[in-house]
Amino acid sequence: MKGFFLSFILLALIPSHAALSAETANTRTYDLPPAQAYDAVMATLGQLGMPIESSNPTGGHVKSSTASMGFITTLEVTNVYVQPSGDGSTVRIERTKGRLGKLKPANDPAVLGTFFSALDHHAASRTTPAL
């Protein structure tokens, strides 16, 4: 019985630490102007098969969402933000998942890694070589 309560306490503590780790894992800076970084984000979402629900190139925001139908409908929402950062751009991804009206943060490191790996490829293809 003690083990049960100990594991419950540990699980209660893990999400706050995981949120801190995900906060830094969900952001990356690129040596691209915001317009090119935004194009790379759009290409990445297309490559990963993530349907675009809304996009605002001027504001640097893209929203993708998918719903899985079943006994309980689950919704996954991905928001990607592109912001100017010095001579380049910062790309931040925020994911939520859950039932409609009860979405919770879902910045899964594996999903973030897949997204940024594909984005790195698209960003590199837009970088102009030095003369």
N, C-alpha and C positions, 0 to 999 in steps of 0.2 A: 504494500500500500504506500509506503514511503517513496518507493521508486516512481510510482505513478504521479504523486504530487511534485516530486523533484523534476520529472520530465515536463510536467505542465508548467512549472515555474520557468524552466529553461526555455521552453517554447515561447513563453510570454516575453522573454527578454530578447530572443533572437530577432524578431521583426524590426526593432528599433536599430539594431546594429546592421541588419541587412539593408535597411533604408538608407543608412549613411553610405554603405558601400555602393549601392545602386546609384546614389546621387552623383558620385564621381564617375562611375562606369557608364552612365548614360549621356556623357558629354564628350565631344571631341572637337579640336580646333584644326582647321585646314588653311593652307596658304592659297586660298581662292577668294575672289570677290564674292559677295553674297549671291549674286545672280547665278554664277557658275556653280556654287555650292548647292543652291536650290535646284538647279538642273540635275546635279548629281544625285540629290535626294530623290527627285522624281524618277530618275532612271533606276535607282536602287529599289524603290517601292514597286516599280513595274517588274523588275527582274525577280523579286521575291513573291510576285503574284498578290500583292496587297492592294485591294481596290481603293481608289481615291474617292472619298466622300466629299471633301471640299479642299480647295487650295487657294492660297493667297500669295502669289509671288512677291508682291510689293511688301506685304507684312511679314513674309518669311515663315509662313505656317502651312502645313499640310496635315489633313486628318484622314486616316484610313480606318475603316471599321468592318468587321465581319461578324456574322451571327451564325451560331450553330443551332439548328433546330433539333429538338428531341423532347424528352419528357419535360426538361427545363431548358428554356432558351438561354444560351450563354452568349454574351456580347464581348468582343475584344475591340478596344479602341486604341489606336496608335496616333499620337500627336507628335509631329516633328517640327522643331523650330530652328530657323537659320537666322543668326544674328551677326552683324558686323563685329569684328574683334581685331583691333589694330589694323594690320595690312591684310588680314584674312577674314575668316568666318568661323563662328562656333556653331556646331550642330548639336542639338539636344533632343533626345527622344524620351517621351513619357508614354508608358503603356498602362492601360487598365483592363481588368477582366472581371466578369461576374454576371449576375443576373441584372436585367434592366432595372435601373433605380438603385442597385446595390453594387456599383463598380468599386473595385479596390485596386491599389497599385499592383502592377504585375511586371516589374522590370526584371524579368528573368535573365540572368547573365548569359545563358546560351543564346537566347533570342537577340540580345543586345550585341553579342559577339558576331552573330551571323549578319546582322544589319550593318554593323560598322566594317566588317570585312568586305562586304559587297560595296559599301559606300567608299571605302579606301580605294578600291579598284576603279570605281567611276570617277572619283576625284583625281586620281593619278592620270586618267586618260584626258582630263581637262586642263592639266597643268602644262603651261607652255614652257618648253625647254629654254634654258638661258643661252644667250647668243655669245 
